[in-house]
Amino acid sequence: MPTRLVTFESAGRTAPGALLGEDAILDLSGLGFADMQAVVEAGADGLARIRAALAAPGATVARAQARLLAPLPRPRRNVFCVGRNYMDHVAEGDRTRGIQDSELPKFPQFFTKAPECVIADGDAIPDHGATGVTKWLDYEAELALVIGTAGSGIAPGEALRHVFGWTIANDVTGRDLQRRYGQWFKGKSLDRSCPLGPWIVPADELDATDLAIRLWVNGEQRQSSRTSKMIFDVPAILHHLSQGFTLLPGDVVMTGTPEGVGYAMQPPQVLKAGDVVEIEVEGIGRLRNPVG
């Protein structure tokens, strides 16, 4: 079982932790870590201390007495995202607009989500359709990474050294807003539209180049692909993103979604109150959020 780093809330306080099996959480504040940002900034030395503590655990909290928050409950900066990064997703999007011959993007298409959008596993995604904000509330299963070492102008061959760990994200989107405003920020930054978690797996414990990524709505599988099908892999994403722009520890980068999104289905499907969205990324775990 890989190391699973969490942020939890218990007895009126919030602290970083590491899961001990399925029933307990090692409280990392006992090791001097104030929050998950501090764990990320401590890098390899911090992880070594955490792994030693997991082998001989001290202060623990029963998982039943704690609530897991997003591992980084409020990132310090916007969440960085990549659009149209799986060819079959590019093709399904083009078909909805009457484009028959899709072309590979020549460069990653970057956008951001506001940090306040982040919510935890189990938290509800608002039904923005019921309030009239959007007619096309949609899901997107994604592998996400957390930057551990700052850098700019990162060479592809050095990129993975800058990754602290891996987690799961759902790029919840108002499709009509995404189209209406041209720039994607409005459609991508609705309140509580970035489920993230439920934990971070350290990068040195998981090779993320070819992981299964799947999504279900109400138990019906909608997305199923592998991270090896990305058009721009993680090294390429970080290389392009860091040109003239310094990535910082704690930055969250989402890597794009595969085919199977709701708006491209026949007939199209939108998220609505009562739906439950579950995302699984091989080697990490499962992120589950209701809508309502």
Order of alpha helices (4+ residues) and beta strands (2+ residues): beta-beta-beta-alpha-beta-beta-beta-alpha-beta-beta-beta-beta-beta-beta-alpha-alpha-beta-beta-beta-alpha-beta-beta-beta
